[in-house]
């Protein structure tokens, strides 16, 4: 299983990486027992030109990442 890496200063992080393809569809799948331990996981499913790419991490790491983003942008849901 891949570790979830969060770059909280992501502006410009993709400069100089070469050709980048844009996804046509992104889906987050929550798997009740997706971890080897039986704990929940989150799988990111990306579709690009008919190809399917997945990356899986623990639900705990995924939710921790969401909390980090909310902490950086406390007014995120204020309109």
N, C-alpha and C positions, 0 to 999 in steps of 0.2 A: 504494500500500500504506500502511496506517495505521501510525503509530509506536505502540509499546506504552508506555503511561504507567503507571507503578507509583506508587501513593500508599502509602507505608509507614506513614502515620498516618491510615488511612482511617476510623476511628471518627467518625461524625457527618458524613462527607463528603457524604452524600446529603440532609441536612436542608435543607428549603426548596426542593427541586427540583420540587415538585409531584407529580403522579400518577406512581406507579411500578408497573409490571407485573412480576409474577414469571414467570420462564421455566418452562416445563413440561419442557424437556429441554435439556441442554447436552452438546455433543460436541466433543472436540478432534481435529482431523484433521491428521495429519502428511503433508505433501506433499513427496516426494523432491526435486523440482525446481521448487518453487512460486515461487521468486524469479526475477526477470528475469535474474539472473546464473546461474541454474541451481542455486543453493544451496537447501537445504531451508527450508520455511516451516511455520508452524502456523496453521491456520484454526480459529477458534472458531465453531461452528455452534449457534445458539440457536433453539429452536422455541417459539413463543408463540401459542397458540390457532390452530394450523394455519399460521401465518406462519413463514417461515424467514429468519433474520438471520445474516449472517456478518461476521466481522472477521478479517483476516489480518495476521500479522506474521512476521518472520524467526524461524526456529528458534533462532538465536543469542540474539536478544532475549528470547524466551520462556524459554529455559534460564537466562539471566542473571537474569531476574525470580525464577525458582525458587530460584536460589542466594542472592539477596537475602533472600527469605523464610526460608530455612534459616539464614542468618546471624543474622537477628533472633530466631529461635526455635530455638536449637541443640538443644533437647530435644524437638523436634516429633514424632519417631518413637520416643521413649522411653515405654513404657507402664508 
